[in-house]
């Protein structure tokens, strides 16, 4: 019984390792990025900051307490009676804000909080788009590396066939050397493709916001699956895209700032009331204090706020134009890639494989030379690589459509 414990522990570690290496799907990748990315956490912190400023803006002004003693003399200046010959003052002051300044400050702070929330949405859309692109790029790179490995496995059979022919004396050794050189060329290209796939996997993990980077992670997805994209609708895209909502909210925030600056042009009123004792006599006092808006009527800040509104409106118009252009360009590229996948590449791949099969059969029957066989194998390999690249570009165009429409899975 005791001897089984090491095996059980080993089985547990193996199961944990297998669990940690579960293939990553596109939806799981986007969900992980939106939940754990450090930039998202930073954006949440900015929203909390804006909430604190909103609470502060809604607070009322505090009253001001004043305690004052006058006519204090030294004991050698007799006769002097402390707290009898002195003048004592005790009064409270309160600033009364005019023109609804507190309400205007609250509106501006609320607009800034809304800006922080939309900025987080914009960051989430950007991260989701980056993760989508990185996922399809990594999946395409892994598929290309697999095509090279399959080509090496298939070509190894050809090398074995030629080695047997050379040993039997039915083929010149120069042809075997040429075959082996072609094999080494494919292996060299395969090692480069493996490196590209590993870099694409590292880039995907970087876009996910991971701090611990692995060399390569398994991906669960296919380049050949059916494609579903939303219908082209620029108006719907503008309602979804955070860039447009952020620009429109910028107009609202600029308008709120203008209203606050107009309110600040109205002077506040300071009211004070208190108690006074002089020479043993008690009395009350009250006074009013306010600025006289003769020179400074906040006209500079009001003019700046009006200019900011015009800038914000221009930015909103530019954002809407940008979204319309991106939607049109994304759908044009998507339709082009879809046409390539549906017609040209499928027929091209069938022809290349059939040509390679015929060339290999003819070569074994002595009806074709070695160069024709190698050309057919190269064409088949290049066609397979071209198809994978086209499928990857198609998935990237699909991702561009989703990004242009503001779709976040």
C-alpha positions in Angstrom: 0.0 0.0 0.0 2.8 2.4 0.9 4.5 1.8 -2.5 1.4 3.2 -4.3 1.7 6.7 -2.9 4.4 7.9 -5.2 2.4 6.7 -8.2 -0.7 8.5 -6.9 1.2 11.7 -6.4 2.7 11.5 -9.9 -0.8 10.9 -11.3 -2.1 14.0 -9.5 0.8 16.2 -10.8 0.2 14.8 -14.4 -3.5 15.6 -14.1 -2.8 19.1 -12.9 -0.3 19.7 -15.7 -2.8 18.4 -18.3 -5.5 20.7 -16.8 -3.2 23.7 -17.0 -2.5 23.0 -20.7 -6.1 22.9 -21.8 -6.5 24.3 -25.3 -7.5 28.0 -25.3 -10.5 29.0 -27.3 -11.1 32.5 -28.8 -14.0 33.2 -26.4 -12.0 32.1 -23.4 -9.0 34.2 -24.5 -11.2 37.3 -24.8 -12.9 36.6 -21.5 -9.5 36.1 -19.7 -8.2 39.4 -21.2 -11.3 41.4 -20.1 -11.2 40.0 -16.6 -7.5 39.9 -15.8 -5.7 42.4 -18.0 -3.8 45.0 -15.9 -5.0 47.9 -18.1 -8.6 47.0 -17.3 -7.8 47.1 -13.6 -6.2 50.5 -14.1 -9.3 51.7 -16.0 -11.5 50.5 -13.1 -9.3 52.5 -10.7 -9.8 55.6 -12.8 -13.6 55.1 -12.5 -13.3 54.9 -8.7 -11.3 58.1 -8.8 -14.0 59.8 -10.8 -16.6 58.5 -8.3 -14.7 60.0 -5.4 -14.4 63.4 -7.2 -18.2 63.2 -7.9 -18.9 62.7 -4.2 -16.6 65.6 -3.3 -18.2 67.9 -5.9 -21.7 67.3 -4.3 -20.6 68.4 -0.8 -21.8 71.7 0.6 -19.5 74.5 1.8 -18.4 74.3 5.5 -19.2 77.2 7.9 -16.2 79.2 9.2 -15.7 79.8 13.0 -13.8 82.9 14.2 -12.7 83.6 17.8 -11.0 87.0 18.2 -9.5 89.0 21.1 -8.6 92.6 20.9 -6.9 95.2 23.2 -4.7 92.7 24.9 -2.2 94.5 27.1 0.6 93.5 29.6 0.1 93.5 33.3 2.4 96.5 33.8 -0.2 98.7 32.0 -2.4 99.1 35.0 -5.2 99.4 35.6 -5.8 96.3 33.3 -8.5 93.8 33.8 -8.3 90.7 31.6 -11.5 89.6 29.9 -13.1 92.9 31.0 -11.0 95.5 29.2 -10.5 93.2 26.3 -12.8 93.0 23.3 -14.0 89.5 22.6 -15.6 88.3 19.3 -17.2 85.0 18.5 -19.0 84.6 15.2 -19.8 82.1 12.4 -19.5 82.7 8.7 -21.1 80.8 5.9 -20.6 81.1 2.2 -23.8 81.0 0.1 -23.1 79.8 -3.4 -25.1 81.5 -6.1 -26.1 80.4 -9.6 -26.4 76.7 -8.5 -22.6 76.3 -8.5 -22.8 73.0 -6.5 -25.2 71.5 -9.0 -23.0 72.6 -11.9 -19.9 71.0 -10.3 -21.8 67.8 -9.7 -22.9 67.7 -13.3 -19.4 68.2 -14.6 -18.0 65.5 -12.2 -20.8 63.1 -13.3 -19.8 63.8 -16.9 -16.2 63.0 -16.2 -17.2 59.8 -14.4 -19.1 58.9 -17.5 -16.1 59.6 -19.6 -14.0 57.3 -17.4 -16.6 54.5 -17.9 -16.7 55.0 -21.7 -12.9 55.1 -21.8 -12.9 51.7 -20.0 -15.3 50.4 -22.7 -13.0 51.7 -25.4 -10.0 49.9 -23.8 -12.0 46.7 -23.6 -12.9 46.9 -27.3 -9.3 47.6 -28.2 -8.0 44.7 -26.1 -10.7 42.3 -27.5 -9.7 43.3 -31.0 -6.0 42.8 -30.3 -6.7 39.4 -28.7 -8.8 38.4 -31.7 -6.1 39.3 -34.2 -3.3 37.7 -32.1 -5.4 34.5 -31.7 -6.0 34.1 -35.4 -2.4 35.0 -36.2 -1.1 32.4 -33.7 -3.5 29.8 -34.9 -2.5 30.4 -38.5 1.2 30.3 -37.6 0.7 27.0 -35.8 -1.2 25.6 -38.8 1.7 26.6 -41.1 4.1 24.9 -38.9 1.9 21.8 -39.0 1.8 21.9 -42.8 5.6 21.9 -42.8 5.7 19.0 -40.4 3.3 17.0 -42.6 5.3 17.9 -45.7 8.5 16.6 -43.9 6.7 13.3 -43.0 5.4 12.8 -46.5 8.8 13.7 -48.1 10.6 11.3 -45.7 8.8 8.5 -47.5 10.2 9.8 -50.8 13.7 9.9 -49.3 13.3 6.3 -48.0 12.1 5.2 -51.4 15.2 6.7 -53.1 17.6 5.3 -50.5 16.2 1.8 -51.3 16.6 2.4 -55.0 20.2 3.6 -54.6 21.1 0.5 -52.5 19.5 -1.7 -55.2 21.6 0.1 -57.8 18.5 1.3 -59.7 19.2 5.0 -59.2 22.1 7.3 -59.3 23.4 8.6 -55.9 23.3 12.2 -57.2 19.5 12.0 -57.3 19.5 10.8 -53.7 21.7 13.8 -52.7 19.3 16.1 -54.5 16.3 14.6 -52.6 18.1 15.0 -49.3 19.0 18.6 -50.1 15.3 19.3 -50.7 14.5 17.6 -47.5 16.9 19.8 -45.6 15.5 22.9 -47.2 12.0 21.9 -46.0 13.3 21.3 -42.5 15.0 24.7 -42.4 11.8 26.4 -43.5 9.9 24.3 -40.9 12.2 25.4 -38.1 11.6 29.1 -39.2 7.8 28.4 -39.2 8.0 26.9 -35.7 9.9 30.0 -34.4 7.2 32.3 -36.0 4.5 30.2 -34.3 6.2 30.4 -30.9 6.5 34.2 -31.3 2.9 34.5 -32.3 1.9 32.5 -29.2 4.0 34.8 -27.0 2.4 37.8 -28.6 -1.0 36.3 -27.8 -0.1 35.9 -24.2 1.1 39.5 -24.1 -2.2 40.7 -25.5 -3.9 38.6 -22.8 -2.1 40.6 -20.2 -0.3 37.5 -18.7 2.7 38.1 -16.5 4.0 34.5 -16.8 4.7 33.8 -20.5 5.0 30.3 -21.8 6.8 29.3 -25.0 3.7 28.0 -26.8 0.2 27.4 -25.7 -2.3 25.0 -27.3 -5.2 26.7 -29.1 -8.6 25.4 -29.8 -10.0 26.7 -33.0 -10.2 26.1 -36.8 -9.5 28.4 -39.7 -11.9 26.5 -41.9 -15.1 26.9 -39.9 -18.2 28.9 -41.0 -18.1 32.6 -40.6 -20.9 34.7 -39.0 -20.5 38.5 -39.0 -23.1 41.2 -38.3 -24.9 42.9 -41.2 -23.3 46.1 -42.4 -24.9 49.0 -40.6 -22.8 52.1 -40.0 -25.4 53.7 -37.7 -25.5 50.7 -35.4 -21.7 50.7 -35.4 -21.6 54.3 -34.2 -24.0 53.4 -31.4 -21.7 50.5 -30.4 -18.3 52.0 -30.9 -16.8 53.4 -27.7 -14.8 56.0 -29.7 -18.1 57.7 -30.9 -19.7 57.5 -27.5 -16.5 58.9 -25.9 -16.5 61.8 -28.4 -20.2 62.5 -27.8 -19.7 62.4 -24.1 -16.8 64.8 -24.5 -19.4 67.3 -26.0 -21.6 66.8 -22.9 -18.6 67.3 -20.5 -17.6 70.5 -22.4 -21.1 71.8 -22.1 -21.2 71.1 -18.4 -17.9 72.9 -17.9 -19.3 75.9 -19.8 -22.3 76.0 -17.5 -20.0 75.8 -14.5 -17.8 78.7 -15.7 -20.9 80.8 -16.4 -22.1 80.1 -12.8 -18.6 81.0 -11.4 -19.0 84.4 -13.0 -21.7 85.1 -10.4 -20.2 86.2 -7.0 -20.8 84.2 -3.9 -22.1 85.9 -0.7 -20.4 85.4 2.7 -22.8 85.9 5.7 -21.4 86.3 9.2 -23.2 86.6 12.6 -21.8 86.4 16.1 -21.3 87.8 19.6 -19.2 90.7 20.8 -18.3 91.8 24.3 -16.6 95.1 24.9 -15.9 96.8 28.3 -18.4 94.5 29.9 -21.1 95.1 27.4 -22.6 92.3 25.2 -23.6 92.8 21.7 -24.3 91.1 18.4 -22.7 91.6 15.1 -23.5 90.7 11.5 -21.9 91.5 8.1 -22.1 90.6 4.5 -19.1 90.1 2.2 -19.1 89.6 -1.6 -16.8 90.2 -4.6 -17.7 93.1 -6.9 -17.5 91.7 -10.4 -16.1 94.8 -12.1 -12.9 93.5 -13.7 -12.9 89.7 -13.3 -16.1 88.2 -14.6 -14.5 84.9 -15.4 -14.7 85.8 -19.1 -11.5 84.1 -20.0 -12.6 80.7 -18.6 -16.0 81.1 -20.3 -14.4 81.8 -23.7 -12.1 78.7 -23.2 -15.1 76.5 -22.3 -16.9 77.7 -25.4 -13.9 76.8 -27.6 -13.7 73.4 -25.9 -17.3 72.7 -27.0 -16.4 73.5 -30.6 -13.4 71.2 -30.4 -15.4 68.4 -28.8 -18.1 68.7 -31.6 -15.4 68.5 -34.2 -13.9 65.5 -32.6 -17.3 63.8 -32.5 -17.8 64.5 -36.2 -14.3 63.1 -37.0 -15.0 60.0 -34.9 -18.3 59.3 -36.7 -16.6 59.8 -40.1 -13.8 57.4 -39.1 -16.2 54.7 -38.0 -18.2 54.9 -41.3 -14.9 54.6 -43.2 -13.7 51.7 -41.1 -17.0 49.8 -41.5 -16.9 50.2 -45.3 -13.3 49.2 -45.6 -13.7 46.2 -43.2 -16.6 44.8 -45.1 -14.9 45.3 -48.5 -11.9 43.4 -47.3 -14.1 40.7 -45.8 -16.0 40.1 -49.0 -12.8 39.9 -51.0 -11.3 37.3 -48.6 -14.5 35.4 -48.6 -14.5 35.2 -52.4 -10.9 34.0 -52.4 -11.7 31.2 -50.0 -14.9 30.1 -51.6 -13.7 29.9 -55.2 -10.1 30.3 -56.1 -8.1 28.6 -53.3 -10.2 25.5 -53.0 -9.8 24.7 -56.7 -6.1 25.6 -56.6 -5.5 23.2 -53.7 -7.2 20.3 -55.5 -5.3 20.9 -58.7 -1.9 21.1 -56.8 -2.6 17.8 -54.9 -3.7 16.0 -58.0 -0.7 17.3 -59.9 1.6 16.0 -57.1 -0.1 12.6 -57.1 0.2 12.2 -60.8 3.8 13.4 -60.8 4.7 10.9 -58.1 3.0 8.0 -59.9 4.6 8.9 -63.2 8.0 9.2 -61.5 7.7 5.7 -59.9 6.7 4.3 -63.3 9.6 6.0 -65.0 7.5 8.4 -67.0 8.8 11.6 -65.3 12.2 12.8 -64.1 13.2 13.9 -60.6 13.0 17.6 -61.3 9.3 17.3 -62.3 8.6 15.4 -59.1 10.3 18.0 -57.0 8.5 20.9 -58.7 5.2 19.2 -58.1 5.9 18.7 -54.4 7.0 22.3 -54.1 3.8 23.5 -55.8 1.7 21.4 -53.4 3.5 22.7 -50.4 3.3 26.3 -51.5 -0.4 25.9 -52.3 -1.1 24.5 -48.9 0.8 27.4 -47.3 -1.0 29.9 -49.5 -4.3 28.4 -48.4 -3.5 28.6 -44.7 -2.3 32.2 -45.2 -5.5 33.1 -47.1 -7.6 31.5 -44.3 -5.7 33.4 -41.7 -6.2 36.7 -43.6 -9.9 35.8 -43.9 -10.2 35.3 -40.2 -8.4 38.6 -39.6 -10.8 40.4 -42.0 -13.6 38.8 -40.0 -12.0 40.2 -36.8 -11.7 43.6 -38.5 -15.5 43.6 -39.3 -16.3 42.8 -35.6 -14.0 45.5 -34.4 -15.5 48.0 -36.9 -19.0 47.1 -35.7 -18.0 47.4 -32.0 -18.7 43.7 -31.3 -17.1 42.3 -28.1 -17.9 38.6 -27.5 
